Amino acid sequence: MCFGYAVAQTPIQGIVFDTQTKQRISQVYVYNTANDAGGYNNTRGEFTIAASPGDILIAAAKGYHADTLVVSEKRIVLFNMERSTRWIDEVSVVARRSPEERLLENKRAYSTAYSKGDAGSIFSVGPTGAGVSIDALYKLISREGKNSRRLQEIIEHDYRETVIDYRFTPDLVSSVTGLRGETLVDFMRQYRPSYYFVLSANDYNLAFYIRSSLVRYRQNPAALRLPPFPSAEPR
């Protein structure tokens, strides 16, 4: 997965690891503060981003503390992220917010980004007839508009992940599989369902998916586990 490129900068490859488990982490947003390039890594924890030596990269992911590094002369960078939360066997949740409530909250908190990032219709109709909306064009091509739309994409991505988390919970998976602790974490990471499956699946479908995945997991616990990076040492 490639991100935006800047003039006089070269593509830097990287991988994101969990500090405790040493496993790769996906769904991580990587951002270059020097050129505003950014985006999510792929399902193998890998990313490519335009950067130069001295640029500062930031990695952020749900459930982890943000990590920062300075690009060196090497063409490969490695993030090692610390979890901000810990998985325990029993969790009591009070007044859990729905994905829709969280999305509305984010939209209210970042309302400026939505107003600046929404270009609206490029064509306008006025007293002299139809024409091109200069304001809409400006929002499409301006750096402010691009950054606002990037923030919108992050918020929408967070919403989709929250929808999955809302139904594919540790309590549910543990009750269906009997798994606990790090084994539960490993299983849920490897067999996390897609957003579109969760939208269409009822409770029976979801439980059936979990049980079917458990059979495959027990046959080969590492079948979908992201492999370690072989050619470089984590910093």
N, C-alpha and C positions, 0 to 999 in steps of 0.2 A: 504494500500500500504506500503510495507516494504522496507527499504533501507539496505545498506550493514552493516553487523555486525562486530565488532572487538572483539578480545579476552579480557576477563575480563570486558566487558561492557554489560549493560543490555538494553533492549528496552525501550525507552521513548516515550510515546504517547503525541500528541499535536494537537492543533487546531489553525488556523489563522483567526483573526477577522479584519474587517474594523473598525477603531476607531470611525468614524463618524456614520456609519449606524448600527454598532454592528452586522452586518451580517457576515457570514463566507465567506472567500475568497478561491477560488480554483486556480489552476495553479500557485502555489507559490513554488519556489525552496528553500528547507531547506538544510543547509550545516553545518556539524560539523567540526570546524577547528582543533579539536584534532585528529581525525582519518580519515579525508577526506571522510567520508560517506556523501552522499547527494542524493537528488532526489526530484521529485515533489509530492505535497500532492494530495489527491483524490478530487473528485467532491464535497464532503461534507466538504472540508476544513481540513480534518484530515490527520495526518501523524504518522509514527512510525520510529524512528531512534535510532541507537545504540549510547549510551552516558553514561557518568559517571558524578557525581557531580563535578562541577568546569569547565566542558567543555563549550565552547562558541558556541552557535548556531546562524546562520545568516539566515534570511528569506528575499527573494528577489522576487518581482513580478512586472510585467509591470504596470506602472501607480501608483506605490507606492514607498515611500522611504524605503530603506532596514532597517530592524529591527534586533537588536541583544539582546540576553539574555544569562545569565549564568545559567546552569543547577543546580538545588538544589537537595535536597534529595527526593523531590516529584516525582512521576512517571508520572505526567502530566504537560506539559508546554503550555503556551498560548502566542501567538504573537498578538499584536495589532498594525496594520500597518496604517500609515498616507498616504493619497493620495498625490502624487506629482503633479497631475493635477486636475483641476476642470471642471466639466461639465457645459456648458452654453448653452443658447437657440440657439444662432447663432454663427457659427464658420467660419472664412475665412481661407481656406487652400491654400497656394501658393507652387507650385512645390513639390507636395507630392511624396515621393519616392515609387516606386513599391516594393512589397515583394521581387522580384528577385534582384532589385538593392540593397536592404538592406542586402540580403543574401550574395551577392558578396562582399559587403563592409565588412561584418563581417568575411568572409573567408580571405579577404586580410589583415584585421587587426590582425587576429589570424592564419596567414598562418603557423607559427611554430607548432601550435597545430595540424593542419591537416597533416603536414609532419611527426610529431612524432607519431600521433595516428593511421595513416594508416599503418597497418602491411604489406599490400601487399600480395603477394603469399608466403605461407609457403614453398612451394617446389621450388627449383631452379635447373637449368640445367647448368652444367659447362663442362670443358674439360674432367673431369673424369666421367661424367654421371649425372643422376638426384640425388638430395640430398635435405636435409632440410636447409632452409635459417635461419642461426643463427640470423641475423639481424631482420628478421620478427618475429621469436620466441621471441626475446628480447622485441620488441615493444608490443607484445601481453601480456607478463607477467610482464613487468616492471611497477613500480609505475608511472613513467613519462608517459608511454604509456597509462595507464589506466586513468590518469587524463586528458590527451589530448583527449581521446575518450569521456570522460564525458563532456568536454567542447564542443566537436562536437555535442553531443546529445542536449545540451542546445541551441546551435545555430540553430540546425534543428527544435527544438521545438518552438523557437522564430519565425522562418520562418513560420511555420504552423499557429501560432497565428496571425502573421502579414497578412497572406493571408485572414484569416477570417475578421480581422479588416478592410482590404482594401475594402471589399465589404459590410460587415454588419456594416455600419457607422451610427453614431447618426443622421446625416442629412437625410439619406435614411429612417431609421426607423421612425423618427419623421414625415417625409412627408407622409409616408404610414399610420401611426397610429394616428397622431395628438398629441402624448404624448410629454411632456416637463419635464425638470428638473429631480428631483430624481425619479419620476415615470418612466421616460424614462430609467434612469440608472437601476432601478429595473427590468423593463421588459427585457432589453437587457441582463442583467446578467442571468436571469432565462431561457431565450429562445435563448441563443447563439447557433448558428448552429455548426455542426461539420465541421472539415476541409474537409472531403471527400464529404460532401453534397455541400459545397461551390464550390469545384472543378468541380462538375458535373452540378450544377444548372445554368440555364441562368437567365436573369433579371426577366423574368416572374415567373419562379419557386421560386426565392428568395422573390419576392413581395407576391406571394401566401402564402409562408411559414409564412411570417411576419403577414399577415392578419389572417390566421388560428390560429396562436399563440396568436394574440390579442383577439380573441374570447374566447380562453381558459383562458387567463389572466384576462379578465373582469369577467368571471364566478367565478374564484377563484384566486385573486391576489397573494396569497401566496402558490399556489400549488407546485411549484418547488423551493420555497425559502428555502435555507439551514437553518435548525433550530438552535437556540442558544444552547450553551453548558450548560447543567443544573446543573452539579455537582461541578463546581469550579468558583471562581470569577476571572475575568480578572485581570492581574497584573497592 
